[in-house]
Amino acid sequence: MRTVGKWTPERVEALTGVPAHKLQAAAEILGTCESLVSTALQGCTSPCRPPRQPCRSTTST
């Protein structure tokens, strides 16, 4: 709780523009669900790495 305790829904709303009631609803879902799968885009989780090259087809036409 020490790490996230200062990040109240109101403080996060002020920084992100996401309404506090929506943050609280999301926290309720995440905190009470039986199981959870979480995914993130590569660019969001590794902002210091250069972007990967797009996939290119190796077949000829």
Buried (B, 14 or more C-beta within 10 A) or exposed (E): EEEEEEEEBEEBBEEEEEEBEEBEEEEEEEEEEEEEEEEEEEEEEEEEEEEEEEEEEEEEE
